[in-house]
Amino acid sequence: MRIKELEPGMVLMDDIYCPQTGILLLKAGTVLRRALLRALQKNNPDLYCYACRSSAISRNEEILAVKADPAAAENLSLEEVSGKENWENRPLFPPGFVDREAGEIYAQACRVFNKIYSGRKIKPYLRELYNVIESLVGKLLIHPEMMIYVALLKKIDNSTFSHAVNVCVFSAFLGKVAGIKEPLLKELALAGIMHDIGKMDIPVEIWRKKGRLTLLEFNKVKEHSLYSYFRLANIDQVDMQTLMGVLQHHERLDGSGYPHGLKNDELHLWSKILGIADVFDAYTSERSYRKAYSYHQGLEHLRQNSARFDSKLLNIFIRSLSFFPIGSRVLLNTGENGIVMGIHKHYPYRPIIRVAKKDGSGEKLIDLAESRSVFIEKLL
């Protein structure tokens, strides 16, 4: 039967591929929920497929609570997505911020994404989006540490907008140090900033829910990468690599991801990059149900879950992210304030810190590469 003839609750008996790109959209066995079916029918109404009726979703399944592990924290984030924040006159960075240009590029990216999210349309703002991405990538190529510094500060209210821009920054940075050249970096940055645009098609009450999500609600959340793909697939300027990155950014090398449970080489390079950036930013961002984990804890979380990520890219990400430029002020987990004095080539996340002695007799140096129990909580 044709897709436009399908009804909610039916189950696919065969895989569905996008006729324009050949990308796998839905696997056999997928239960067609109403919102997902609307997206399919809007984009590919005359495509033929095999489906049958099913009572696969029982009442008991609907009321089962999802027990989310920390690795899936970003999937269950209870973000406010009303799109009503005013970015135009809002101070985004503290007085004396070291690089106003980087800060303004970041703020402008948030403003553009806010327009897209609030207006629920991409095409009217596509030129503006490409312009700000060009500025962001240009700054990243010249002074990568400053764009990373901006993203780490997270002075905006840890919203959908700042998460999108942070993933854009971290993805483009990882792509740069992994050897991806400038023209492609811009497309990778586009995939980063648009990776979660499909969240606008998820009922807002799910994102705002204070308790655990039911199994049915969690399954709706997992459809957002498909919605992101659908919103971008009909835009001529968006290339195949961007689409693959957006669709697969929640896939994991060990097969534990979604929407298709892909493994290893089945994942596109860009989805591997976006996955690392997405998890790191989600883990180090504040949520309504928990405080933000520290930068140190974010890197440790990635390391502990290394089987889920591409090992080469993960090692590059961890080694290259020297978030702490020499001279930057930091807070240690000991409660001490310090200044970064030196950075280890192989351990950039554990620099040498100068702090005042507790007895007031002077200053001392703490080498975090040797003092393993001490780590940086945040930038000041």
C-alpha positions as CSV (number, residue, x, y, z in Angstrom):
1,M,0.0,0.0,0.0
2,R,1.0,3.6,-0.4
3,I,2.2,5.6,2.6
4,K,-0.7,8.0,2.4
5,E,-3.0,4.9,3.0
6,L,-1.3,3.9,6.3
7,E,-3.0,4.4,9.6
8,P,-1.7,5.0,13.1
9,G,-0.9,1.8,15.0
10,M,0.2,-0.2,11.9
11,V,3.5,-2.0,11.9
12,L,5.9,-1.9,9.0
13,M,6.7,-5.3,7.5
14,D,9.6,-4.0,5.4
15,D,12.3,-1.3,5.7
16,I,11.5,2.2,4.2
17,Y,14.2,4.1,2.4
18,C,14.1,7.7,1.3
19,P,13.4,7.7,-2.4
20,Q,15.5,10.9,-2.9
21,T,18.6,9.9,-1.0
22,G,18.4,6.2,-0.5
23,I,18.9,6.6,3.3
24,L,17.2,4.1,5.6
25,L,14.3,5.9,7.4
26,L,12.4,3.2,9.2
27,K,13.1,-0.4,9.9
28,A,10.7,-3.3,9.6
29,G,8.8,-3.8,12.9
30,T,8.4,0.0,13.5
31,V,5.0,0.9,15.0
32,L,3.7,3.9,13.1
33,R,2.6,6.5,15.7
34,R,0.4,9.4,14.6
35,A,3.1,12.1,14.5
36,L,5.6,9.9,12.7
37,L,3.0,8.9,10.2
38,R,2.1,12.5,9.5
39,A,5.8,13.3,8.7
40,L,6.1,10.3,6.4
41,Q,2.8,11.1,4.6
42,K,3.9,14.8,4.1
43,N,7.2,13.9,2.6
44,N,6.6,10.7,0.7
45,P,2.8,10.1,0.3
46,D,3.0,7.9,-2.8
47,L,5.8,5.7,-1.7
48,Y,4.8,2.0,-1.5
49,C,5.4,-0.1,1.6
50,Y,4.2,-3.2,3.4
51,A,2.4,-2.8,6.7
52,C,-0.1,-4.6,8.9
53,R,-2.4,-3.7,11.8
54,S,-1.0,-4.6,15.3
55,S,-1.8,-4.2,19.0
56,A,1.9,-4.1,19.6
57,I,1.6,-1.2,22.0
58,S,-0.3,-2.5,25.0
59,R,-1.7,-0.4,27.9
60,N,0.9,-1.9,30.2
61,E,3.7,-0.8,27.9
62,E,2.4,2.8,27.9
63,I,2.6,3.1,31.6
64,L,6.1,1.6,32.1
65,A,8.6,4.2,33.3
66,V,11.8,4.6,31.5
67,K,14.9,4.3,33.7
68,A,17.3,6.6,32.0
69,D,21.1,6.0,32.5
70,P,23.4,9.0,32.5
71,A,24.5,8.3,28.9
72,A,20.9,8.9,27.8
73,A,20.5,12.1,29.9
74,E,20.4,14.2,26.8
75,N,17.5,12.2,25.4
76,L,15.3,12.9,28.4
77,S,16.2,16.5,29.0
78,L,13.2,18.6,30.2
79,E,14.2,21.7,28.4
80,E,11.9,24.7,28.0
81,V,11.3,24.9,24.3
82,S,8.8,27.7,24.0
83,G,11.2,29.8,21.9
84,K,10.1,33.0,23.7
85,E,13.5,34.1,25.1
86,N,14.8,37.5,24.0
87,W,18.4,37.2,22.8
88,E,18.6,40.7,21.3
89,N,19.3,42.8,24.5
90,R,20.5,40.1,26.8
91,P,24.1,40.1,28.2
92,L,25.5,36.7,27.3
93,F,29.0,37.0,28.7
94,P,30.6,38.5,31.8
95,P,32.3,41.9,31.9
96,G,35.9,41.7,30.6
97,F,35.2,38.7,28.5
98,V,38.4,37.9,26.6
99,D,37.1,37.8,23.0
100,R,34.1,39.8,22.2
101,E,34.1,38.7,18.5
102,A,33.8,35.1,19.5
103,G,31.0,35.9,22.0
104,E,29.1,37.9,19.4
105,I,29.3,35.1,16.8
106,Y,28.0,32.7,19.4
107,A,25.2,35.0,20.4
108,Q,24.2,35.6,16.7
109,A,24.1,31.9,16.1
110,C,21.7,31.5,19.1
111,R,19.5,34.4,17.7
112,V,19.2,32.8,14.3
113,F,18.4,29.4,15.7
114,N,15.8,31.0,17.9
115,K,14.1,32.5,14.8
116,I,14.0,29.1,13.2
117,Y,12.7,27.4,16.3
118,S,10.1,30.1,17.0
119,G,8.9,30.3,13.4
120,R,9.0,26.6,12.9
121,K,10.6,27.1,9.4
122,I,14.1,26.8,8.1
123,K,14.2,28.1,4.6
124,P,13.4,31.8,5.4
125,Y,16.5,31.9,7.6
126,L,18.8,29.7,5.7
127,R,21.0,32.5,4.2
128,E,21.3,34.1,7.7
129,L,22.2,30.7,9.2
130,Y,24.9,30.0,6.6
131,N,26.3,33.5,7.2
132,V,26.7,33.0,10.9
133,I,28.1,29.4,10.3
134,E,30.7,30.9,8.0
135,S,31.7,33.4,10.7
136,L,31.8,30.7,13.3
137,V,33.9,28.3,11.3
138,G,36.2,31.2,10.2
139,K,36.8,32.1,13.9
140,L,37.3,28.4,14.8
141,L,40.0,28.1,12.1
142,I,42.0,31.1,13.4
143,H,41.3,30.9,17.2
144,P,39.7,27.6,18.0
145,E,40.4,27.9,21.7
146,M,38.2,31.0,21.9
147,M,35.1,29.4,20.3
148,I,35.6,26.4,22.6
149,Y,35.9,28.8,25.6
150,V,32.7,30.5,24.6
151,A,30.8,27.2,24.3
152,L,32.2,26.0,27.7
153,L,31.0,29.2,29.5
154,K,27.4,28.3,28.8
155,K,26.2,31.7,30.0
156,I,22.9,31.3,28.2
157,D,20.3,29.3,30.1
158,N,21.3,25.9,28.9
159,S,18.4,25.9,26.4
160,T,17.7,24.2,23.2
161,F,19.4,27.1,21.4
162,S,22.7,27.1,23.3
163,H,22.9,23.3,23.1
164,A,22.4,23.4,19.3
165,V,25.2,26.0,19.0
166,N,27.5,24.2,21.4
167,V,27.2,21.0,19.4
168,C,27.9,23.0,16.3
169,V,31.1,24.4,17.8
170,F,32.3,21.1,19.3
171,S,31.5,19.2,16.1
172,A,33.3,21.7,13.8
173,F,36.3,21.8,16.2
174,L,36.5,18.0,16.2
175,G,36.2,17.9,12.4
176,K,38.9,20.5,12.1
177,V,41.5,18.6,14.3
178,A,40.5,15.4,12.5
179,G,41.5,16.8,9.2
180,I,38.2,17.9,7.6
181,K,38.8,20.9,5.3
182,E,37.0,24.3,5.5
183,P,34.2,23.8,2.8
184,L,33.0,20.6,4.5
185,L,33.5,22.0,8.0
186,K,30.7,24.5,7.2
187,E,28.3,21.6,6.3
188,L,29.4,19.7,9.4
189,A,28.7,22.8,11.5
190,L,25.2,23.0,9.8
191,A,24.5,19.4,10.8
192,G,25.7,20.3,14.4
193,I,23.4,23.3,14.8
194,M,20.4,21.5,13.2
195,H,20.8,18.1,14.7
196,D,17.9,18.5,17.1
197,I,15.6,20.7,15.0
198,G,13.1,17.8,14.9
199,K,12.4,18.4,18.6
200,M,9.9,21.1,17.6
201,D,7.8,18.2,16.3
202,I,7.7,16.5,19.7
203,P,4.8,17.5,22.0
204,V,6.2,20.3,24.3
205,E,4.5,18.7,27.4
206,I,6.9,15.7,27.0
207,W,10.0,18.0,27.2
208,R,8.5,19.9,30.2
209,K,7.4,16.8,32.1
210,K,8.9,16.8,35.6
211,G,8.8,13.0,36.2
212,R,10.1,10.0,34.3
213,L,8.9,9.5,30.8
214,T,6.6,6.6,30.0
215,L,7.8,4.1,27.4
216,L,5.4,5.6,24.9
217,E,6.7,9.1,25.6
218,F,10.4,7.9,25.4
219,N,9.7,6.3,22.0
220,K,8.3,9.6,20.8
221,V,11.4,11.4,22.0
222,K,13.6,8.9,20.0
223,E,11.8,9.9,16.8
224,H,13.2,13.5,16.9
225,S,16.2,12.6,14.7
226,L,13.8,11.3,12.0
227,Y,11.9,14.6,12.2
228,S,15.1,16.5,11.9
229,Y,15.9,14.6,8.7
230,F,12.5,15.2,7.2
231,R,12.7,18.9,7.9
232,L,16.1,19.1,6.1
233,A,15.7,16.6,3.3
234,N,13.5,18.9,1.2
235,I,16.0,21.8,1.2
236,D,18.2,21.7,-1.9
237,Q,21.1,23.4,-0.2
238,V,21.5,20.6,2.4
239,D,23.8,17.8,1.2
240,M,23.8,14.1,1.9
241,Q,26.5,14.2,4.6
242,T,24.5,16.7,6.6
243,L,21.4,14.5,6.4
244,M,23.3,11.4,7.4
245,G,24.8,13.2,10.4
246,V,21.5,14.5,11.6
247,L,19.6,11.2,11.1
248,Q,22.3,9.1,12.8
249,H,23.6,11.3,15.6
250,H,22.1,9.1,18.3
251,E,23.4,5.9,16.8
252,R,26.3,4.3,18.7
253,L,29.1,2.0,17.5
254,D,28.1,-0.8,19.8
255,G,24.5,-0.9,18.4
256,S,22.9,0.7,21.5
257,G,21.7,3.8,19.7
258,Y,18.6,4.8,17.7
259,P,16.7,5.0,15.5
260,H,18.1,1.9,13.7
261,G,20.6,0.3,16.1
262,L,23.4,0.7,13.6
263,K,26.9,-0.6,14.4
264,N,30.5,0.3,13.5
265,D,31.0,1.2,9.8
266,E,27.3,1.5,9.3
267,L,27.5,4.9,10.9
268,H,28.5,7.9,8.8
269,L,31.6,9.8,9.9
270,W,29.6,12.9,10.6
271,S,27.2,11.1,12.9
272,K,30.2,9.8,14.9
273,I,31.4,13.3,15.3
274,L,28.0,14.7,16.2
275,G,27.5,11.9,18.7
276,I,30.6,12.8,20.7
277,A,29.8,16.5,20.7
278,D,26.2,16.0,21.6
279,V,26.8,13.7,24.6
280,F,29.7,15.9,25.9
281,D,27.6,19.1,25.8
282,A,24.5,17.4,27.3
283,Y,26.5,15.8,30.1
284,T,28.1,19.1,31.1
285,S,24.9,21.2,30.8
286,E,22.5,21.8,33.6
287,R,19.1,20.1,33.4
288,S,15.9,20.7,35.4
289,Y,16.5,17.4,37.2
290,R,20.3,17.7,37.9
291,K,23.1,20.2,38.0
292,A,25.7,20.3,35.2
293,Y,28.5,17.8,35.5
294,S,32.0,19.3,35.4
295,Y,34.2,19.4,32.3
296,H,36.4,16.7,34.0
297,Q,33.4,14.5,34.6
298,G,32.2,15.0,31.0
299,L,35.5,13.8,29.6
300,E,35.5,10.9,32.1
301,H,32.0,10.0,31.0
302,L,33.0,9.8,27.4
303,R,36.1,7.7,28.3
304,Q,34.0,5.3,30.4
305,N,31.6,4.8,27.5
306,S,34.3,4.6,24.9
307,A,32.8,1.4,23.3
308,R,29.9,3.5,22.0
309,F,32.1,6.0,20.2
310,D,34.8,5.9,17.4
311,S,38.0,5.4,19.4
312,K,40.1,7.5,17.1
313,L,37.7,10.5,17.1
314,L,37.2,10.2,20.8
315,N,40.9,10.2,21.6
316,I,41.4,13.3,19.3
317,F,38.5,15.1,21.0
318,I,39.9,14.4,24.5
319,R,43.5,15.3,23.6
320,S,42.7,18.4,21.7
321,L,40.2,20.0,24.0
322,S,42.4,22.3,26.0
323,F,39.5,24.3,27.3
324,F,41.9,26.2,29.6
325,P,44.1,28.7,27.8
326,I,47.1,29.9,29.7
327,G,46.1,32.8,31.9
328,S,42.5,31.7,32.3
329,R,41.0,31.6,35.8
330,V,39.5,28.3,37.1
331,L,37.8,26.8,40.1
332,L,39.2,23.5,41.4
333,N,37.2,20.8,43.2
334,T,39.1,21.7,46.3
335,G,37.4,25.1,46.4
336,E,40.6,26.9,45.4
337,N,40.7,29.5,42.6
338,G,43.7,29.4,40.3
339,I,45.3,30.5,37.1
340,V,46.4,28.2,34.3
341,M,50.2,28.4,33.9
342,G,51.0,25.5,31.6
343,I,49.3,22.8,29.5
344,H,50.5,19.2,29.0
345,K,50.6,18.2,25.3
346,H,49.0,14.8,26.0
347,Y,46.8,15.8,28.9
348,P,45.4,19.2,28.0
349,Y,42.4,18.7,30.4
350,R,44.9,18.5,33.3
351,P,47.0,21.6,33.2
352,I,49.4,23.2,35.7
353,I,47.6,25.6,38.0
354,R,48.9,28.4,40.2
355,V,47.0,28.8,43.5
356,A,47.5,30.8,46.7
357,K,48.6,28.8,49.6
358,K,46.0,28.3,52.3
359,D,48.2,29.8,55.0
360,G,48.6,33.0,53.0
361,S,52.4,32.6,52.7
362,G,52.5,32.8,49.0
363,E,51.6,30.8,45.9
364,K,52.1,27.2,44.7
365,L,51.8,25.2,41.5
366,I,49.6,22.2,41.3
367,D,50.2,19.8,38.4
368,L,46.8,18.1,37.7
369,A,48.5,15.4,35.7
370,E,50.2,14.3,38.9
371,S,47.5,15.3,41.5
372,R,44.8,12.9,40.2
373,S,42.3,13.7,42.9
374,V,42.2,17.4,42.0
375,F,40.4,18.6,38.9
376,I,38.9,21.7,37.4
377,E,35.2,22.3,38.2
378,K,34.7,25.3,35.9
379,L,36.1,28.4,34.2
380,L,35.7,31.7,36.1
